[in-house]
Amino acid sequence: MSKKFAYFYFLKKEPEKIGQIVPQHVEYWQKLNLMGYMGGPFSDRSGGLIIFNSESKEKAELLVSGDPFGSEGLLAQTWLNEWIPE
C-alpha cells in the first residue's frame, strides 16, 4: 500500500551553482514518474516542497537521497515525513 510523503528542502545561499543544478533536479524528479507527485520551489527560491507516494519511509528516503541538490552539496536542511492529508 502506498503512503504519501512530504519532502521540504532548504538550499544553501549559492545561487549560481543552484541555477546550474536546477535542470538536473527537475529532470531527476520527473524521470521518477512517481504517483501523487507534486513539487516546486518556494517563491523566494530558498528551497521547495515535493509531495509523492512511496511504499515506505525507507524507500522515500532512498528517492530523496538521489536528488542532485544533495549530491552537489547544495542542501542546507531537509525534512521528510509521511503526510496524511484530510
KELUM-158543 format. One record per atom (N, C-alpha, C, CB): residue in three letters; x negated, z negated, y negated. Coordinates in steps of 0.02 Angstrom, whole numbers, plus 50000, padded with zeros to 5 digits. Glycine has a CB too. Layout:
// KELUM-158543
ALAXZY...
//
This chain:
// KELUM-158543
MET499585000050059MET500005000050000MET499565000049937MET500484993950000SER499755004049890SER499365004849829SER499534999549778SER499485011849800LYS499024997249743LYS499104992349690LYS498884995549625LYS498684985749704LYS499134993049569LYS498954995749503LYS498414991249472LYS499574996249457PHE497914994449442PHE497364990749410PHE497284992949338PHE496704991949449ALA497084988149297ALA496924989349227ALA496174988049218ALA497354984849178TYR495844992949188TYR495124992549176TYR495004993249101TYR494734998049216PHE494784987949070PHE494594987948999PHE493834988548996PHE494844981548961TYR493584992848953TYR492864993248944TYR492704993548869TYR492574999448980PHE492164990148851PHE491934989948782PHE491224992648781PHE491964982648753LEU491094997048733LEU490465000748730LEU489964997448682LEU490585007848709LYS489334998448698LYS488804996448652LYS488835000848589LYS488094996848686LYS488524998648536LYS488535002448474LYS487965007648475LYS488454997748413GLU488075012848515GLU487595018348521GLU487985024948516GLU487185017848588PRO488265026448457PRO488725032148451PRO488435038848472PRO488955032648381GLU487805040148459GLU487515046648478GLU487495047448554GLU486815047448448LYS487245042348588LYS487205042648661LYS487905042748692LYS486795036548688ILE488365038848664ILE489045038748689ILE489355045748683ILE489485033548651GLY489255048948625GLY489515055648615GLY489265060648666GLY489335057948546GLN488645059748688GLN488355064148739GLN488665063048808GLN487605063248742ILE488865056848822ILE489105055048889ILE489865055648895ILE488895047848905VAL490235055748840VAL490965056148843VAL491215061748889VAL491245057148773PRO490945067848884PRO491205073048929PRO491115071349003PRO490855079648914GLN490555068149021GLN490445066149091GLN490925060649112GLN489715063749101HIS491055055949067HIS491525050549080HIS492225053349093HIS491545045549020VAL492445057849049VAL493115060949056VAL493155064849121VAL493265065548996GLU492645068849135GLU492635072949196GLU492645068549259GLU492015077449197TYR492275063049258TYR492255058449315TYR492955056049332TYR491795052449301TRP493315053449282TRP493975050649295TRP494475056149313TRP494225046749235GLN494435061949283GLN494885067449300GLN494785069949372GLN494805073249251LYS494155070449393LYS493995072949460LYS494245068149515LYS493245073949467LEU494305061749499LEU494555056949549LEU495275058349567LEU494475049749524ASN495645061249520ASN496355062949531ASN496745057049560ASN496405069049578LEU496675051349527LEU496985045149551LEU497725044849536LEU496635039149521MET498105042449584MET498815041349573MET498905035949519MET499175039349640GLY499375036949475GLY499525032049423GLY499025031849366GLY499565025349453TYR498565036749364TYR498045036649312TYR498335037749243TYR497535042049327MET498115033549197MET498215034249125MET497595031449093MET498885030649099GLY497325034649043GLY496735031949012GLY496605035048945GLY496145032949056GLY496195031548906GLY495995034148841GLY495625028948801GLY496595036648803PRO495325031248746PRO494935026748704PRO495365022748657PRO494425030748665PHE495095017148633PHE495415013448579PHE495325017548515PHE495105006248571SER495755016648467SER495735020748406SER495075019948368SER496315019048360ASP494755014148373ASP494115013148338ASP493515015348381ASP494035005848319ARG493645018048440ARG493135020548486ARG492645015148510ARG492745026048453SER492865008848508SER492445003348532SER492455002848608SER492664996748501GLY492895006448640GLY492975006248713GLY493625009548731GLY492954998948739GLY493905007548788GLY494525010548809GLY494865006748865GLY494405017548831LEU495415009548887LEU495825006648941LEU495985012148991LEU496475003448912ILE495905010549055ILE496085015049108ILE496525011249157ILE495455018049144ILE497085014349175ILE497545011449223ILE497575016349282ILE498265010149192PHE497535013649343PHE497545017949402PHE497755013949463PHE496855021149413ASN497945017549515ASN498125014449578ASN497535014449626ASN498735017949609SER497495009249667SER496975008749718SER497245004249774SER496315005849688GLU496965005149833GLU497175001149890GLU496974993849885GLU496905004049953SER496414992449851SER496154985649848SER495724984849786SER495754983849911LYS495584978549768LYS495134977349712LYS494434979749727LYS495124969849694GLU494214979149789GLU493554981449808GLU493484989049797GLU493404979749882LYS493994992749816LYS493975000049805LYS494025001749731LYS494545003449844ALA494414997849694ALA494464998849622ALA493794997549589ALA495014994249591GLU493444992349611GLU492774990849584GLU492284996449599GLU492514984149613LEU492344999349658LEU491905004849676LEU492025010949630LEU492015006849750LEU492665012449616LEU492825017949571LEU492545016649501LEU493595018949567VAL492645010649476VAL492395008849410VAL491635009249407VAL492635001849390SER491305007449461SER490565007349461SER490265014349455SER490315004049525GLY490665019549468GLY490415026349463GLY490495029349394GLY490765030649511ASP490785025649347ASP490895028249279ASP490215029649246ASP491315023249237PRO490115035649219PRO489475037249185PRO489305032549128PRO489495044249160PHE489785029649094PHE489625024849041PHE489215019049070PHE490265022149007GLY489375016949131GLY489005011549163GLY488315013749186GLY489385008849221SER488285019449219SER487635021649245SER487145023449189SER487735027749290GLU487405024949130GLU486975026449072GLU486835020249029GLU487295031849028GLY487075014349052GLY486925008149017GLY487285007248951GLY486205007549005LEU487875010248944LEU488245010048880LEU488795004848877LEU488535016748866LEU488905001348931LEU489444996348932LEU489204989548907LEU489734995649002ALA489554986948857ALA489404980348831ALA489784975048871ALA489584979748757GLN490394976748891GLN490814972048928GLN491364975848964GLN491124966648880THR491544973549024THR492104976549061THR492544971149090THR491834981049117TRP493144973249106TRP493624968649137TRP494084972849181TRP494034964549084LEU494154971049244LEU494574974549292LEU495014969349327LEU494154978549344ASN495664970749329ASN496114966149362ASN496724969849387ASN496304960449315GLU497024967249441GLU497654970149464GLU498184968849410GLU497874967149533TRP498594973949400TRP499114973549349TRP499794974449382TRP499014978849294ILE500264970049365ILE500934970549392ILE501414971749334ILE501134963949431PRO501524978249317PRO501984979749262PRO502704978149281PRO501934987149241GLU503084975849233GLU503784974249246GLU504234978149200GLU503914966749238
//
